[in-house]
Amino acid sequence: MNLYDHFVLTRFNVRTEFSRGRVPDDAWLRHRFQLFEQFAYPSMQSQSVEKFTWLVFFDEATAANFKQQIAGYAQCHNFVPYFVDKLAVGTEAAQALLSSTIRAHCSPDASHIITTRFDNDDAIGKHYLAHIQNQFAAQSFQFINFTNGYILRGKKLYKKRHLSNPFISLIEEAGDFRTVWLAGHHKLADLGNIVQVDCSPQWLQVVHRRNFRNRVGVGNLRVPLRLVRQEFCFDLPEASKVEPKWAIKLENKLKGLRMRSRKRLDRVKRAIKLFFEEEA
């Protein structure tokens, strides 16, 4: 019996809950395809397991030249493109679309479905999907979150810890599955139990000029760029160069000073708030 089928879900240029009716232009697409080919695509090609299906959703109005480029990604046998009108996470329309799409690729005897979020401009470690599958224990409904990852900004690498991140997975029974896209990743703790897996960094967010939300925060400490080679398989020539240790230490020390200043400011704000609450 096939216990589970594993699906990785990626939205590319399809309209989402953030689109406000706008369709990405050619400049956005060219830049996003470049990131996709540098980070996301090689990440999936290098996975240490083959038992998964990668569903990538594109806008149905995508230009022919880009569709030709998409067809070339079929070299990755797990890659399955879908051209749709809209895919807004958490909506009934999205749920219906995902249900029919996933069922078309399910094994008839699969008792469970695993779905994993993956953005088109990010990367995952070569053993990431294997680690997720190792968490399978026939759970009826459970989120699996790998807490540790990286942020890559230009030629600098930073550590990040996130308890409900954009790479989170959901293990659930196949009968009436909802997928990990039943809500935004930051809201999933309200919908079910999240198992936190604390191990070496397994995911990487790429911060670039067209990011919608991702940023390098004060609490994200810088680490040597060469560390990406331990878990990830994508082309990053700069990772072979030796970075000055003093530069990394100085940046982190300055971050520490900013953190302490921010904490002092937060304490002052709380004291002022408490004062006025007591006077009221």
LUMLOKE-383431 format. One line per 8 residues: number of its first residue (from 1); their letters; for each residue x, y, z of C-alpha. Coordinates in Angstrom, 1 decimal, m for minus. Each point is the difference from the previous one (the first is absolute). Layout:
! LUMLOKE-383431
NUM> a> X:Y:Z | ...
This chain:
! LUMLOKE-383431
1> mnlydhfv> 0.0:0.0:0.0 | 1.2:3.5:m0.9 | m0.2:1.8:3.4 | 0.3:3.6:m1.4 | 0.4:2.2:m3.0 | 2.2:3.1:0.4 | m0.7:3.2:m1.9 | 2.1:3.2:0.0
9> ltrfnvrt> m2.1:3.0:m0.8 | 1.4:3.1:m1.7 | m1.7:3.1:m1.4 | 1.9:1.7:m2.8 | m1.7:2.9:m1.8 | m3.5:m0.9:0.7 | m2.2:2.6:1.7 | m0.1:m0.4:3.8
17> efsrgrvp> m1.7:1.7:3.0 | 2.7:2.7:m0.3 | m0.4:0.8:m3.7 | m2.9:2.5:0.1 | m0.8:m0.9:m3.5 | 3.5:0.8:m1.4 | 1.8:m2.4:m2.3 | 3.8:m0.2:0.1
25> ddawlrhr> 1.7:1.7:m2.9 | 2.8:m1.4:m2.2 | 2.7:1.6:2.1 | m1.3:m1.6:3.1 | m0.2:m3.4:m1.7 | 3.5:0.1:m1.5 | 1.4:0.8:3.5 | m2.1:m2.6:1.7
33> fqlfeqfa> 0.9:m2.7:m2.6 | 3.7:0.8:0.6 | m0.4:m0.5:3.8 | m2.1:m3.1:m0.6 | 2.7:m1.6:m2.2 | 2.8:1.0:2.4 | m1.6:m1.1:3.3 | m3.4:m1.8:m0.1
41> ypsmqsqs> 0.4:m2.3:m3.0 | 3.4:m1.4:0.9 | m1.2:m0.5:3.6 | m2.7:m2.3:m1.2 | 2.2:m1.8:m2.6 | 2.5:m0.9:2.8 | m2.5:m1.5:2.5 | 1.2:m3.2:1.5
49> vekftwlv> m3.4:m1.6:m0.4 | m2.1:m0.4:m3.2 | m3.4:m0.6:1.6 | m1.6:3.4:m0.4 | m1.9:2.0:m2.5 | 0.8:3.7:m0.5 | m3.1:2.0:m1.0 | 0.9:3.4:m1.4
57> ffdeataa> m2.9:2.4:m0.8 | 0.4:2.6:m2.7 | m2.4:2.6:m1.4 | m2.1:m1.4:m2.9 | 0.8:3.2:m2.0 | 3.8:m0.6:0.2 | 1.6:1.0:m3.3 | 1.0:m2.7:m2.4
65> nfkqqiag> 3.8:0.6:0.3 | m0.2:m0.5:3.8 | m2.2:m3.1:m0.5 | 2.7:m1.4:m2.2 | 2.6:0.6:2.7 | m2.3:m1.7:2.6 | m0.3:m3.1:m2.3 | 3.7:m0.4:0.3
73> yaqchnfv> m0.2:m0.5:3.7 | m1.6:m3.4:m0.7 | 3.5:m1.4:0.2 | m0.7:m0.2:3.7 | m2.5:m2.9:m0.2 | m1.7:1.1:3.2 | m0.8:3.5:m1.5 | m3.7:0.4:m0.9
81> pyfvdkla> m1.1:3.5:m1.3 | m3.6:1.1:0.2 | m1.4:3.1:m1.7 | m2.9:1.6:2.0 | m1.8:3.3:0.4 | 0.6:0.7:3.7 | 1.1:m1.8:3.1 | m0.7:1.9:3.2
89> vgteaaqa> 1.0:m2.0:3.1 | m2.9:m0.8:2.4 | m2.8:0.5:m2.4 | m2.6:m2.6:m1.0 | 1.0:0.4:m3.7 | 3.6:m0.8:0.8 | m1.0:m3.0:2.1 | m2.2:m1.4:m2.8
97> llsstira> 2.9:0.6:m2.5 | 2.6:m1.7:2.2 | m2.3:m2.9:0.8 | m0.7:m0.9:m3.6 | 3.7:0.6:m1.0 | 1.5:m2.1:2.7 | m2.6:m2.8:m0.3 | 1.0:m0.3:m3.7
105> hcspdash> 3.5:m0.9:1.1 | m0.8:m2.1:3.1 | 0.6:m3.7:0.3 | m3.3:m1.8:0.4 | 1.1:m1.7:3.2 | 1.6:3.0:1.7 | m1.4:0.4:3.5 | 1.7:3.4:0.7
113> iittrfdn> 1.0:3.2:m1.8 | 3.1:2.0:0.8 | 0.2:3.6:m1.4 | 3.0:2.3:0.3 | 0.1:3.7:m0.8 | 2.9:1.3:m2.2 | 0.4:3.4:m1.5 | 1.4:0.4:m3.5
121> ddaigkhy> 2.9:2.2:1.0 | 1.3:m2.0:2.9 | 2.0:m3.2:0.6 | m0.2:m3.2:2.2 | 2.7:m2.4:1.1 | 0.6:m3.1:m2.0 | m1.4:m2.2:2.8 | m2.9:2.2:0.9
129> lahiqnqf> m2.8:m2.0:m1.5 | 1.5:m3.2:1.4 | 0.1:1.6:3.5 | m3.7:0.9:m0.4 | m0.9:m3.5:m1.1 | 1.9:m1.4:3.0 | m2.5:1.8:2.2 | m2.9:m2.0:m1.4
137> aaqsfqfi> m1.8:m2.1:2.6 | m3.5:m0.2:m1.5 | m1.0:3.2:1.7 | m3.6:1.0:m0.6 | 0.8:3.7:m0.2 | 3.4:1.5:1.1 | 2.2:2.8:m1.2 | 3.8:m0.7:m0.2
145> nftngyil> 2.3:3.1:0.2 | 3.8:0.0:m0.3 | 0.9:2.9:2.2 | 3.5:0.9:m1.3 | 0.9:1.5:m3.3 | 2.0:2.7:m1.8 | m0.6:3.4:m1.6 | 2.2:0.8:m3.0
153> rgkklykk> 0.3:3.7:m0.9 | 2.5:0.7:m2.7 | 3.3:m1.7:1.0 | m0.9:m0.1:3.7 | m1.6:m2.9:1.9 | m2.0:0.3:3.2 | m1.6:m2.5:2.4 | m3.7:0.0:0.6
161> rhlsnpfi> m2.3:m1.8:2.3 | m3.7:m0.1:m0.8 | m2.7:m2.0:1.8 | m2.6:0.1:m2.9 | 2.0:0.7:m3.1 | m0.7:0.0:m3.7 | 1.5:m3.5:m0.4 | m2.4:m1.7:2.5
169> slieeagd> m1.7:m3.3:m0.8 | m3.3:m1.7:0.9 | m0.6:m3.7:0.5 | m3.7:m0.9:m0.2 | m2.4:m2.8:m0.9 | m0.8:m0.3:m3.7 | m3.7:m0.2:0.4 | m0.9:3.7:0.2
177> frtvwlag> 3.4:1.7:m0.1 | 0.4:3.8:0.2 | 3.8:0.4:m0.9 | 2.5:2.3:1.7 | m1.5:2.9:m2.0 | m3.2:0.0:2.1 | 1.3:3.4:1.4 | 3.1:2.2:0.0
185> hhkladlg> 3.0:m1.7:1.7 | 0.0:2.5:2.9 | m3.6:m1.0:0.9 | 0.4:m3.8:0.1 | 0.7:m0.2:3.8 | m3.7:1.0:0.4 | m1.2:m2.9:m2.1 | 2.0:m3.0:1.3
193> nivqvdcs> 3.0:m1.3:1.9 | 3.4:0.9:m1.4 | 2.9:m2.4:0.7 | 3.2:1.9:0.1 | 3.1:m1.8:m1.4 | 3.2:1.6:1.2 | 2.9:m1.0:m2.1 | 2.6:1.5:m2.5
201> pqwlqvvh> m1.4:2.7:m2.3 | m2.2:m1.6:m2.6 | m1.4:2.9:m1.9 | 1.2:3.3:m1.5 | m1.8:3.2:m0.8 | 1.4:2.3:m2.6 | m0.4:3.7:0.7 | 0.0:2.1:m3.2
209> rrnfrnrv> m1.3:3.3:m1.3 | m3.4:m1.4:m1.0 | m0.8:m1.7:3.3 | m3.4:0.6:1.3 | 0.7:m0.5:3.7 | 3.3:m1.7:0.7 | 2.7:2.0:1.8 | 3.1:m0.6:2.0
217> gvgnlrvp> m0.9:0.8:3.6 | 2.1:1.3:2.8 | m0.1:m3.4:1.6 | 1.3:m1.9:m3.0 | 3.7:m0.4:0.6 | 2.4:m0.3:m2.9 | 1.9:m3.3:m0.6 | 2.7:m1.0:m2.6
225> lrlvrqef> m1.5:m0.3:m3.5 | 1.8:m3.4:m0.5 | m2.5:m1.6:2.4 | m2.5:m0.3:m2.8 | 2.0:m2.7:m1.6 | m0.6:m2.4:2.9 | m3.7:m0.5:m0.7 | m0.9:1.8:m3.3
233> cfdlpeas> 0.7:m0.7:m3.6 | m0.1:3.1:m2.1 | 2.6:2.0:m1.9 | 1.4:2.8:2.2 | 3.7:0.7:m1.0 | 0.5:2.5:2.8 | m0.4:m2.8:2.6 | 3.5:m1.3:m0.9
241> kvepkwai> 1.6:3.3:1.1 | 1.3:0.5:3.5 | m1.8:2.9:1.8 | 1.9:2.1:2.5 | m1.0:m1.2:3.5 | 0.3:3.5:1.4 | m2.7:1.3:m2.4 | m2.5:m2.7:1.1
249> klenklkg> 0.8:0.6:3.7 | m0.3:3.8:m0.4 | m3.4:m0.2:m1.7 | m1.3:m2.3:2.7 | 1.4:2.2:2.8 | m1.8:3.0:m1.5 | m3.2:m2.1:m0.3 | 0.4:m0.9:3.7
257> lrmrsrkr> 0.2:3.7:0.9 | m3.1:0.8:m2.0 | m1.8:m2.9:1.7 | 0.8:1.3:3.5 | m1.0:3.5:m1.0 | m3.3:m1.3:m1.3 | m0.7:m2.0:3.1 | 0.7:3.1:2.2
265> ldrvkrai> m2.4:2.0:m2.2 | m2.7:m2.8:0.4 | 0.4:0.1:3.8 | m0.5:3.8:0.0 | m3.1:m0.4:m2.2 | m1.4:m2.7:2.3 | 0.6:2.2:3.1 | m1.7:3.0:m1.6
273> klffeeea> m3.0:m2.2:m1.0 | m0.2:m1.5:3.5 | 0.1:3.5:1.6 | m2.9:1.3:m2.1 | m2.0:m3.2:0.6 | 0.4:0.4:3.8 | m1.0:3.7:m0.2 | m3.1:m0.8:m2.0
